[in-house]
Amino acid sequence: MNESKEEVLVWGPMHPSLMQSLEENYCVHPRWEIADFRRWASLHGDAIRVVVTSAVHGADNGRLDQLSNLEAITSFGVGYDALDTTYLAARGIQLSNTPDVLNHSVAETALALMLCVSRRINEAERFVRAGKWQEARFPLGHDLHGKTCGIVGLGKIGKTVAKMVSAFNMSVAYYRPNGPYTDVPYTHYADLQALAAAADYLVVIVPGGAETRHLIDRSVMRALGPTSFLINVARGSVVDESALVAALLESEIGGAALDVFEDEPHVPVELLEMDNVVLLPHIGSGTHETRQAMADLVYANLKSWFEKQTLVTPVTL
Ligand code: 8YV
């Protein structure tokens, strides 16, 4: 029976329903169970036309090189900085991601982080659980309303954040080096430090990769200032993490709320000690509903490639 099924290489463990659909309809090779990839590729590599991976798993060029008939990669997640797009383009390999379906979940995570870091929610909960309420009053937090939310990356998720924080009566400003968008009512800054200086909350939601590496450096943190907060729901690479640790140790910023880190799942130990920092394990899109939608979209891309040689949500490489 398996002979008639297309063979698919799955790079790492995926959402259970996606794994199930893949296993029901294709001959699945789980890469993480392959001990000797070179040997496996010499036997099965030529049969692989499509690889399934995720924003987190990525795929390395060394192994992809051994899949001479690879036509497409369908990736779970909107970001694809874990893949070398120059390499894919050079080989003519198509790529799909899962845009749009996660906009609201990631924006909600950004909002949750803003609320948690400003109202000291996690710290307050630790205070109650530690039995400290009987002995002391919990210190005050800060409002969101009336403040300015600076958005670095006014893409689809950034725009969703902008709408949400507007409903919280915040002013919205954004950074875009090559001029303002004409279709949004928000305040534009071509200069990142100027945006940081104007912002009480700086929300980072640009794509990862070489172009944005350490975009948020110490100078941006200093411009943000001691009463303002940094929120990162983009990629760990966008923020210079050692500069962030230093800025927090020197009280140059008020606090930070982070869903992503430079070397996940490792978090700098200094951050673990800080009460004005909120730390999440990369759960921006991590809801049942959204992950299901992402899984469905990966599957739709894969199916469409095998049936029609087109992708539903292709990335322009
Ligand atoms: C991951 C993400 O896809 O969409 C992205 O770019 O980083 C996440 O949604 C998710 O963690 C599963 O890999």
Boltz pocket constraint, residues with backbone or C-beta under 6 A from the ligand:
constraints:
  - pocket:
      binder: B
      contacts: [[A, 54], [A, 55], [A, 56], [A, 57], [A, 76], [A, 77], [A, 78], [A, 79], [A, 80], [A, 98], [A, 102], [A, 234], [A, 282], [A, 284], [A, 285]]
      max_distance: 6.0
